[in-house]
């Protein structure tokens, strides 16, 4: 599985339908034969894969919510959006980057690569 394969179908992912990861790592190529070790590493791989997919899904949601809030605050007093997100502990940089990512996501035909975590 390529590095970005999990991002290709991010719109279809929900926490409930993240599939179990199937390792394709060739332990024998590195002369690793201990079954207990291999089993433990495969378990770690699966947990890491699921966590990665969850983070990608949540990143999209967070970017979307900030974008939607910004759009709604445009009709309100200047500075109200910034005061709102700062009240939740977000920085201007975090919010600006998240909104920019979501705008790129929309601009490029809802391409999940625009939401890539950096």
C-alpha positions as CSV (number, residue, x, y, z in Angstrom):
1,X,0.0,0.0,0.0
2,X,1.4,3.4,-1.0
3,X,1.9,6.2,1.4
4,X,-1.2,8.1,0.1
5,X,-3.5,5.3,-0.8
6,X,-5.5,5.8,2.5
7,X,-6.2,9.4,1.4
8,X,-7.8,8.5,-2.0
9,X,-11.2,7.5,-0.5
10,X,-11.3,9.7,2.6
11,X,-14.8,10.8,1.8
12,X,-16.0,7.2,2.1
13,X,-14.4,6.6,5.4
14,X,-16.2,6.6,8.7
15,X,-14.8,5.4,11.9
16,X,-17.0,2.4,11.8
17,X,-15.9,1.2,8.3
18,X,-12.1,1.5,8.6
19,X,-10.9,-1.9,7.5
20,X,-8.2,-3.9,9.2
21,X,-4.8,-3.3,7.6
22,X,-3.2,-6.3,5.8
23,X,0.6,-6.2,6.1
24,X,2.7,-6.8,3.0
25,X,6.0,-6.3,4.7
26,X,8.4,-9.2,3.9
27,X,9.9,-10.1,7.3
28,X,11.9,-12.9,5.7
29,X,13.8,-10.5,3.5
30,X,15.3,-9.2,6.7
31,X,15.8,-12.6,8.2
32,X,13.0,-12.0,10.8
33,X,11.5,-15.3,11.7
34,X,10.3,-14.9,15.2
35,X,6.5,-15.5,15.0
36,X,5.8,-13.6,18.2
37,X,7.8,-10.6,17.0
38,X,6.0,-10.7,13.6
39,X,2.6,-10.9,15.3
40,X,3.3,-8.0,17.6
41,X,4.6,-5.8,14.7
42,X,1.6,-6.7,12.6
43,X,-0.7,-5.6,15.5
44,X,1.2,-2.3,15.7
45,X,0.9,-1.9,11.9
46,X,-2.9,-2.4,12.1
47,X,-3.3,0.1,15.0
48,X,-1.1,2.6,13.2
49,X,-3.1,2.3,10.0
50,X,-6.4,2.7,11.8
51,X,-5.1,5.8,13.7
52,X,-3.8,7.3,10.5
53,X,-7.1,6.9,8.8
54,X,-8.9,8.3,11.8
55,X,-6.7,11.4,11.8
56,X,-7.2,11.9,8.1
57,X,-11.0,11.7,8.5
58,X,-11.0,14.1,11.5
59,X,-8.7,16.5,9.7
60,X,-11.2,16.8,6.9
61,X,-14.0,17.4,9.4
62,X,-12.1,20.0,11.3
63,X,-11.2,21.9,8.1
64,X,-14.8,21.8,7.0
65,X,-16.2,23.0,10.3
66,X,-13.8,26.0,10.5
67,X,-14.6,26.9,6.9
68,X,-18.3,26.7,7.5
69,X,-18.0,28.8,10.7
70,X,-15.9,31.4,8.9
71,X,-18.6,31.7,6.2
72,X,-21.3,32.2,8.8
73,X,-19.3,34.8,10.7
74,X,-18.8,36.9,7.6
75,X,-22.2,38.5,8.3
76,X,-21.2,39.5,11.8
77,X,-19.0,42.2,13.4
78,X,-15.4,42.2,12.2
79,X,-13.1,40.2,14.5
80,X,-15.9,38.0,15.9
81,X,-14.7,34.9,14.0
82,X,-11.2,35.3,15.4
83,X,-12.5,35.9,18.9
84,X,-14.7,32.8,18.6
85,X,-11.9,30.4,17.5
86,X,-9.5,31.9,20.0
87,X,-12.0,31.2,22.7
88,X,-11.6,27.5,21.9
89,X,-7.8,27.8,22.0
90,X,-7.0,27.8,18.3
91,X,-4.3,30.0,16.8
92,X,-4.7,32.2,13.8
93,X,-2.2,30.0,11.9
94,X,-4.0,26.8,12.7
95,X,-7.3,28.2,11.6
96,X,-5.9,29.8,8.4
97,X,-4.1,26.7,7.3
98,X,-7.1,24.5,8.0
99,X,-9.4,26.8,6.0
100,X,-6.9,27.1,3.2
101,X,-6.7,23.3,3.0
102,X,-10.5,23.0,2.8
103,X,-10.8,25.7,0.1
104,X,-8.2,23.8,-2.0
105,X,-10.1,20.6,-1.3
106,X,-13.3,22.2,-2.8
107,X,-11.4,24.0,-5.6
108,X,-9.8,20.9,-6.9
109,X,-13.0,18.8,-7.1
110,X,-12.9,17.6,-3.5
111,X,-9.5,16.1,-4.0
112,X,-8.4,14.6,-0.6
113,X,-4.7,15.4,-1.4
114,X,-5.5,19.0,-0.6
115,X,-6.1,17.9,3.0
116,X,-2.8,16.1,3.4
117,X,-1.5,16.6,6.9
118,X,1.8,18.5,6.9
